[in-house]
Every structure is written in structure tokens, then in C-alpha cells.
């Protein structure tokens, strides 16, 4: 019994020692801030719209058509060649007219015969009418005479119509220019037998001159009807021509997937010829600042740099444009948003923005951001609102820490230590072994392609993944 009592006392003493030690232990430290790839954003040099749109162009006539014969035959004469100017009504080619002439003669003979039969039928009808009034012939004989006259009259009309067709076919053996223009192609040779409708020449009408370009789908939002443009040609150095957008194709080309845009030149000189190639610079489309007022009310208040200067200047400020990588765009409900690092504690805030246009690598933001805002560029699907983070620049940014000035030289990629600009001390850099798994995991979570200006989540250490397990802001998925 005494042995059991002693054992119990020893157990009780050990439990008391452990409980006292547990009570004196310090609370667990908070988790380290998650490292995110971020950069301060600044307005683009462009304001009030987008960059000018530049495309290669080609000069064409507004109207052009292929010229062909309306009847088949053998081509025996060509009066014009490639590049010749023609006038309306000018004969440019001719077929062998022998067969057409014979058909015209035959139709003329058939018409003469029909006219003679009609005269005879008319005379017979007049005689039978006189005899019928004197009751010298039966009534059915008069009816037969009237029927013969009607048939002769119809035969005369039919022969006259056939003669018109034969004469037209004879005229169709001669190809005549319908408009003033230039010969742009030759598609048949002398002595060749052509079919009806086969192209013989290409004719570009002289008059309004168009300049055509094929625009990419991503640039359609920056092109509008009536937009002004400047045209330059390498063949005409030092000269610039005015033009404006006249037509935008409603559907893309099925093969190139581009949209044909036609610009009209204002009084092109004779030096500008069809087929010349050059460059077109379309003026930026002005985006009124009022269009972004609604989106700006939900964003953070504008910085002092955007407020109008004192002195009563009532002119609206120019709209600021920000170009962000496509990987920086998140979503809030059904609208676009970005993660902004705010406050002295570097916490995340989901801010709605307005995006004017998207490309495969970038997005143009027209409202919702202020100059100097630090925006998360990659891994936007692995963080949550209110999370404490530490921003780092992309691997190949070469501008140092966000928190201080850029270092004199970029640290080597294989270096195990990096210098911080604010304290001058050294801190261990994330191991290079973590870059591969982190990039693969974040790429699966964020399928948006990375932009050239920012790397993907491969620049973030492995603790970025722990951000996904934290609380999620209400309404953000």
C-alpha cells in the first residue's frame, strides 16, 4: 500500500511541474507575413484615351470590278494593257463577231417574214368581215380568220424581240468600259476562248481613294468611324496625308481573324497610286473622364496629386490610364478588381476598377487606381482581404525593394542573400528550390498568362500558399 501511495505522489508532483511549465510558456508568435509579387503603379504617359493605333496600309480604289463579256466567244482584240487609263465608253476588247452577226441577220429575216404574214392575215380578215356582213360566209370561217390574224400578230412581236436579243448579243461581243478608271489586272490573252462572265480585266474606278488595314480584335475598341488618321508612304518621304476611318468590317476574316478597316484619303495627289503601301497612325479616341465617375466612387479616394489646383480652375482633370499585367486582374462579383496593399501594416484591400481594354498580356485600367498604389501582380487567387503581406518585386524587375531605393546593382539569381534598402542589413533570400513548386502550384490556381513586365508567382516564396487557407473577404471568391 505504501508503495502505491509513493508512486501516486510522484505522478502528482510530475503533473504539477508540467502544468506550471505550461502556464509560463509565451503565446505562439503570429504567422509571418505572406510574400506577394507587387509593384507601385503610375499613370501612363498617354492621357485622355489610348495610344495611337499604327498599322501598315495599302492604297486601293473605293470601287473596283472585274470586266468580262456577257457572251462566250474567241478573244480577237485587246486595246488596253495593265496600268492603262480608260474612259467611260471606250472599247477595250472584242470577241469574234461572225456568229453573232449571222444570228442578227437570221433574226432580221424572221421578223420580215412575220411582218408579211401579218399583212396577209390582216387583208384576209378585212375580206371575211365584209363577206360576213353580207351573209356570204359562215360565222366559224370568220372566227378562223380572226385566229390566224392574232397568231400572225404574236409571231411578228416574237420575231421583233428575238431581233433585239440578237443585236444585243452582237454588241456584247465588244467590251466597253463602264467608268473612268485604271486597268489593274489582265486575265485573258488574245486568241483565248472565254466563257460568259469570265474575268478579262480588272478596273479600279478613278475617284475616291481608300486606304485599307487589317486590325486585330484587341484594337477594335480603339478604332471608330470618323476617326482621324495620318498616312505616310516610304515611296513619298517627308509627306503626310490626312484620312479618316470610313468603314469597319462587322465580321472577322475567317482565315486571318482580323477586321478590315477602310480609311478615305482627303484629295489624294497624283503621286499616290493604287497598290502603294505605307503606315497609318490613327489619333487616340478621347475617353471622357465622366465615364469613370461611377467606378471611381467605389474606389479609394483620389490622392492629392489628382485634386485640381486652387485658383478657381474648373476644367476637369485628364483621365489617368494605367497599364497592368493581365495576371493582376481579379474579380469582385461580376466586375474586375485588383489587390492593393494599403496601410502601414501592409494589408490587402480588394479594390474594384474599370478596364477599358484587354489583351493577352495586359489590361488598360481607366479608373479605380491612384498614382503610387502598390498592386499585387501575380498570385491574386491565393490571397484574401485583410491579409498581412510583404511585397517583393518580380525576379527580373531589377529595381530593388519596394520599401526603399533601387540598389546599385542587381543581386545575382543564385545568391542566397539579398540586401534590404531600408536597414542596410542582410536577410536570407528564399531558397531557389522553392521557386519550381511554387510556380507550378500558382500557375494551376491562376491560369491567366503572365505579362512581360512581371513574372508569375514563381517569384513568391512558398509561404504564399498559406495565404489561400486564411479567411476570405465577403463576396470575393
C-alpha positions in Angstrom: 0.0 0.0 0.0 2.8 2.3 0.9 4.5 1.6 -2.5 1.3 2.6 -4.3 1.0 5.8 -2.3 4.6 6.8 -3.1 4.0 6.2 -6.8 0.9 8.3 -6.8 2.7 11.2 -5.1 5.4 11.0 -7.7 2.9 11.2 -10.5 1.1 14.1 -8.9 4.3 16.0 -8.5 5.3 15.4 -12.1 1.9 16.7 -13.3 2.2 19.8 -11.2 5.6 20.6 -12.6 4.3 20.2 -16.2 1.3 22.4 -15.6 3.5 25.1 -14.0 5.8 25.0 -17.0 2.9 25.2 -19.4 1.5 28.2 -17.7 4.8 30.1 -18.0 5.2 29.5 -21.8 4.8 32.5 -24.0 1.9 32.6 -26.6 2.6 31.4 -30.1 4.0 34.2 -32.4 1.8 35.4 -35.2 2.5 33.8 -38.6 5.0 35.7 -40.8 3.5 38.0 -43.5 2.9 36.3 -46.8 5.2 37.4 -49.6 3.5 38.7 -52.7 4.8 40.0 -56.0 3.7 43.6 -56.2 4.8 46.9 -57.7 3.7 50.6 -57.4 1.6 51.7 -60.4 2.0 55.0 -62.2 -0.2 56.6 -64.9 0.9 56.1 -68.4 2.3 58.9 -70.4 -0.8 58.8 -72.5 -3.9 60.6 -71.2 -7.4 61.1 -72.3 -7.6 57.9 -74.3 -5.4 55.2 -75.6 -2.1 55.1 -77.5 -2.3 55.9 -81.3 -3.1 52.9 -83.4 -0.5 52.1 -86.0 -0.9 49.6 -88.8 0.5 49.0 -92.3 -1.9 50.1 -95.0 -2.4 49.7 -98.8 -4.0 52.1 -101.2 -7.0 50.9 -103.1 -9.9 52.4 -105.1 -13.1 52.7 -103.2 -14.9 50.9 -106.1 -13.4 48.3 -108.4 -14.8 45.5 -110.5 -13.8 42.8 -113.0 -14.7 43.3 -116.6 -16.0 40.4 -118.6 -18.0 39.5 -121.7 -21.7 38.7 -121.3 -21.5 36.1 -124.1 -18.9 33.4 -124.9 -16.5 33.7 -127.8 -13.0 33.9 -129.1 -11.0 37.0 -127.9 -9.5 38.6 -131.1 -8.6 42.1 -129.9 -7.3 43.8 -126.8 -6.9 47.6 -126.9 -5.5 48.2 -123.4 -2.8 46.8 -121.2 -2.1 46.6 -117.5 -1.9 50.1 -115.9 -3.6 51.9 -118.8 -6.2 54.6 -118.0 -9.5 54.2 -119.7 -12.5 56.5 -120.2 -16.2 55.6 -119.9 -17.5 54.2 -123.2 -14.0 53.2 -124.5 -13.7 49.9 -126.4 -11.1 47.8 -124.6 -11.6 44.3 -126.0 -13.6 42.4 -128.7 -14.7 38.9 -129.5 -15.1 37.3 -132.9 -18.5 38.7 -134.0 -19.2 36.4 -137.0 -21.6 34.1 -135.2 -23.4 37.0 -133.6 -23.7 38.8 -136.9 -25.3 35.7 -138.5 -27.7 35.4 -135.7 -28.7 39.0 -136.1 -29.3 38.6 -139.8 -31.3 35.5 -139.2 -33.5 37.3 -136.7 -34.0 40.2 -139.1 -35.2 37.8 -141.8 -37.5 36.1 -139.4 -39.0 39.5 -138.5 -39.6 40.4 -142.1 -41.4 37.1 -142.7 -43.6 37.6 -139.7 -44.5 41.1 -140.9 -45.6 39.7 -144.3 -47.7 37.0 -142.6 -49.3 39.7 -140.5 -50.1 41.8 -143.6 -51.7 38.8 -145.3 -53.7 37.9 -142.2 -54.9 41.5 -141.9 -56.1 41.5 -145.6 -57.9 38.2 -145.2 -59.6 39.4 -142.0 -60.9 42.5 -143.8 -62.4 40.5 -146.7 -64.1 37.9 -144.4 -65.6 40.7 -142.3 -67.2 42.2 -145.4 -68.5 38.9 -146.6 -69.8 38.1 -143.2 -71.8 41.3 -143.1 -73.4 40.2 -146.4 -74.0 36.7 -145.0 -71.8 35.2 -147.7 -69.7 33.1 -145.3 -70.3 31.1 -142.2 -69.6 32.5 -138.8 -67.0 29.9 -138.0 -64.9 30.9 -141.1 -64.7 34.5 -139.7 -63.6 33.2 -136.4 -60.8 31.1 -138.1 -59.6 34.2 -139.9 -59.5 36.2 -136.7 -57.5 33.5 -135.0 -55.0 33.5 -137.9 -54.6 37.2 -137.6 -54.0 37.1 -133.9 -51.3 34.4 -134.4 -49.6 36.4 -137.1 -49.6 39.5 -134.8 -48.0 37.5 -132.0 -45.5 36.0 -134.4 -44.4 39.5 -135.5 -43.9 40.6 -131.9 -41.9 37.4 -131.1 -39.6 37.9 -134.1 -39.1 41.6 -133.2 -38.0 40.6 -129.6 -35.6 37.9 -131.0 -34.0 40.5 -133.3 -33.4 42.8 -130.2 -31.7 39.9 -128.4 -29.6 39.1 -131.4 -28.5 42.7 -131.8 -27.6 42.9 -128.0 -25.5 39.7 -128.3 -23.7 41.3 -131.2 -23.0 44.3 -129.0 -21.9 42.1 -126.1 -19.0 40.9 -128.3 -17.5 44.3 -127.7 -16.2 45.0 -124.1 -16.7 48.7 -123.2 -15.5 50.5 -120.0 -18.4 51.5 -117.8 -16.5 54.0 -115.8 -13.3 56.1 -115.9 -10.5 54.1 -114.3 -7.3 52.2 -114.4 -6.6 48.7 -115.6 -5.4 46.7 -112.6 -5.2 43.2 -114.0 -5.2 41.2 -117.2 -6.8 37.8 -117.0 -7.2 36.7 -120.7 -5.0 36.6 -123.7 -5.7 37.3 -127.4 -6.9 34.1 -129.2 -8.3 32.6 -126.0 -11.9 31.3 -126.0 -13.6 32.8 -123.0 -16.9 31.9 -121.4 -19.6 34.3 -120.4 -18.7 36.1 -117.2 -15.0 35.1 -117.3 -12.8 37.9 -116.0 -10.8 39.6 -118.7 -9.7 42.8 -117.0 -9.7 44.4 -113.5 -10.9 48.0 -113.4 -10.3 50.4 -110.5 -12.6 53.4 -110.7 -11.0 56.8 -110.6 -12.4 59.0 -107.8 -12.4 58.4 -104.0 -9.3 56.6 -102.8 -9.4 54.2 -99.8 -6.6 53.0 -97.6 -7.2 49.6 -96.1 -5.7 47.9 -93.0 -6.4 44.7 -91.1 -6.9 45.4 -87.4 -6.6 42.9 -84.6 -9.5 42.1 -82.4 -7.9 43.7 -79.4 -7.6 47.0 -81.1 -11.2 47.4 -82.2 -12.1 49.3 -79.1 -9.6 52.0 -80.2 -10.9 52.4 -83.7 -14.2 54.3 -84.5 -16.0 55.6 -87.6 -14.8 59.1 -88.4 -11.5 58.8 -86.5 -8.7 61.0 -88.0 -5.5 59.4 -89.2 -2.2 60.3 -90.7 -0.9 58.3 -93.7 2.8 58.1 -94.7 4.4 56.2 -97.6 8.0 55.1 -97.9 7.9 56.0 -101.6 6.9 59.6 -100.7 9.4 60.5 -97.9 8.6 63.7 -95.9 5.0 63.8 -96.9 2.0 63.1 -94.8 -1.7 62.8 -95.9 -4.9 63.2 -94.0 -7.5 60.5 -93.8 -10.4 59.3 -91.7 -12.0 55.9 -90.9 -14.9 55.3 -93.2 -15.8 51.7 -92.6 -15.1 48.9 -90.1 -15.9 45.3 -91.1 -18.7 43.8 -88.9 -17.1 40.3 -89.0 -13.6 39.0 -88.9 -11.8 37.4 -91.8 -12.4 33.6 -91.5 -8.7 32.9 -92.1 -6.7 35.7 -90.5 -9.3 36.6 -87.8 -8.6 40.3 -88.4 -11.1 43.0 -89.2 -10.9 45.0 -92.4 -10.8 48.8 -91.7 -11.2 51.3 -94.6 -9.9 54.8 -94.5 -10.7 57.5 -97.0 -7.9 59.9 -98.1 -8.9 63.6 -98.4 -8.0 64.5 -102.0 -5.0 62.3 -102.7 -2.5 63.7 -105.1 -1.5 62.0 -108.3 1.7 60.7 -106.6 -0.4 58.3 -104.6 -1.0 55.3 -106.7 -3.2 52.2 -106.2 -1.3 49.4 -104.5 1.2 51.6 -102.7 1.9 50.5 -99.1 2.6 52.7 -96.1 1.7 53.3 -92.5 -1.4 54.7 -90.8 -1.4 56.4 -87.4 -4.9 56.7 -86.0 -5.4 59.5 -83.5 -6.3 58.3 -80.0 -10.0 58.2 -79.1 -10.9 60.6 -76.3 -12.4 58.8 -73.3 -14.4 61.4 -71.3 -13.5 61.5 -67.6 -17.2 61.4 -66.7 -17.4 57.8 -67.9 -15.3 56.6 -65.0 -17.1 58.7 -62.3 -19.3 55.8 -61.2 -16.4 53.3 -60.8 -14.3 55.9 -59.1 -16.8 56.4 -56.3 -16.3 52.8 -55.2 -12.6 53.1 -55.2 -10.2 54.6 -52.7 -10.3 58.5 -52.5 -8.0 60.1 -55.0 -4.6 61.3 -54.0 -3.7 64.9 -53.6 -1.9 64.8 -56.9 -5.2 64.4 -58.7 -7.1 67.2 -57.0 -7.4 70.4 -59.1 -5.1 73.2 -58.1 -6.5 76.2 -56.2 -7.4 79.3 -58.1 -10.8 78.5 -59.5 -9.7 76.2 -62.4 -12.9 74.4 -63.3 -11.5 72.3 -66.1 -12.0 68.6 -65.5 -8.7 66.7 -64.9 -7.4 64.5 -67.6 -8.2 60.8 -67.1 -5.3 58.7 -65.9 -4.6 55.5 -67.7 -2.8 52.5 -66.0 -1.5 49.5 -67.9 -1.3 46.4 -65.7 -0.3 42.8 -66.4 -3.2 40.5 -67.1 -2.3 38.5 -64.0 -3.2 41.4 -61.8 -6.9 41.4 -62.6 -9.1 39.6 -60.1 -12.9 39.9 -59.8 -15.4 41.2 -57.3 -18.9 39.8 -58.1 -19.1 40.3 -61.8 -16.7 43.3 -62.1 -12.9 43.5 -62.4 -10.8 44.3 -59.3 -7.2 44.4 -58.1 -5.5 43.7 -54.8 -4.0 46.9 -53.3 -1.6 46.9 -50.4 -2.7 49.6 -48.0 -1.9 51.0 -44.6 1.3 50.8 -42.5 0.7 47.2 -41.7 0.7 46.2 -45.4 -2.7 44.6 -45.6 -4.6 43.7 -48.7 -7.7 45.5 -50.0 -9.7 44.4 -52.9 -10.5 47.5 -55.0 -12.9 47.5 -58.0 -11.5 49.1 -61.2 -12.8 49.8 -64.6 -10.9 48.1 -67.5 -11.1 49.8 -70.9 -9.5 47.0 -72.9 -7.9 43.6 -72.6 -5.0 42.0 -74.4 -3.4 38.6 -74.0 -0.8 40.1 -71.7 -2.1 43.4 -70.3 -5.1 45.4 -69.3 -5.8 49.1 -69.5 -7.4 50.4 -66.3 -9.1 53.8 -66.6 -10.4 54.3 -63.0 -10.1 52.9 -59.5 -6.3 53.4 -59.0 -4.2 56.2 -57.8 -0.6 57.1 -58.6 1.7 55.1 -56.3 -0.7 52.4 -55.3 1.1 49.1 -54.7 -0.8 46.4 -56.7 -0.3 42.7 -56.5 0.8 41.5 -59.9 0.6 37.7 -59.5 -1.0 35.1 -57.4 -4.2 37.0 -57.0 -6.2 33.8 -56.4 -4.1 32.8 -53.4 -4.7 35.8 -51.1 -7.6 37.3 -49.2 -8.8 40.7 -47.9 -7.1 42.0 -44.8 -4.2 39.6 -45.1 -0.8 40.9 -43.8 1.7 40.7 -46.7 5.2 41.7 -47.6 5.6 43.0 -51.2 8.5 42.0 -53.3 9.4 42.9 -56.8 9.4 40.4 -59.7 12.6 38.4 -60.1 13.8 40.2 -63.2 12.5 43.7 -62.4 16.0 44.9 -61.4 14.8 47.9 -59.3 15.3 46.5 -55.8 12.9 46.5 -52.8 9.6 48.3 -53.0 10.3 49.7 -49.5 13.4 51.7 -50.5 15.5 53.0 -53.4 16.9 50.7 -56.0 20.2 49.1 -55.3 23.3 50.0 -57.4 23.5 46.5 -58.9 21.0 43.7 -59.3 21.8 40.7 -57.0 22.7 37.5 -58.8 19.9 35.0 -59.3 21.8 32.3 -57.5 22.7 34.4 -54.5 21.5 33.1 -51.1 21.3 36.6 -49.5 19.7 39.9 -50.6 20.3 43.4 -49.3 17.4 45.3 -47.9 17.4 49.0 -48.7 15.7 50.3 -45.6 18.0 49.0 -42.9 21.2 48.1 -44.8 21.3 44.7 -43.1 21.2 41.4 -44.9 18.3 38.9 -44.9 18.2 35.3 -46.2 16.6 35.1 -49.7 14.1 32.4 -50.4 15.7 29.2 -51.5 15.8 28.7 -55.2 14.5 25.2 -54.7 11.1 26.7 -53.7 10.7 28.5 -57.0 9.8 25.5 -59.1 7.0 24.0 -56.9 5.6 27.5 -56.1 5.4 28.5 -59.8 3.6 25.2 -60.7 1.1 25.5 -57.9 0.3 29.1 -58.6 0.0 28.5 -62.3 -2.6 26.0 -61.6 -4.5 28.4 -59.4 -4.1 31.4 -61.7 -4.4 30.4 -65.4 -4.1 34.0 -66.7 -0.9 34.4 -68.8 1.8 36.5 -67.2 2.9 39.7 -68.8 6.4 40.7 -69.9 6.6 43.3 -67.2 6.0 41.0 -64.3 6.8 37.4 -63.7 4.4 34.9 -62.4 4.1 33.6 -58.9 7.4 31.9 -59.3 8.9 35.0 -57.6 7.0 34.4 -54.4 8.3 32.1 -51.7 6.4 29.0 -50.6 4.5 30.8 -47.8 2.3 32.5 -50.4 0.4 29.2 -50.5 -0.6 29.6 -46.8 -2.5 32.8 -47.7 -5.1 30.7 -49.5 -6.0 29.0 -46.3 -6.9 32.2 -44.5 -10.3 33.9 -44.2 -11.8 35.1 -47.4 -13.4 38.5 -47.8 -17.2 38.5 -48.1 -18.3 38.5 -51.7 -14.9 37.5 -53.0 -14.4 34.1 -54.4 
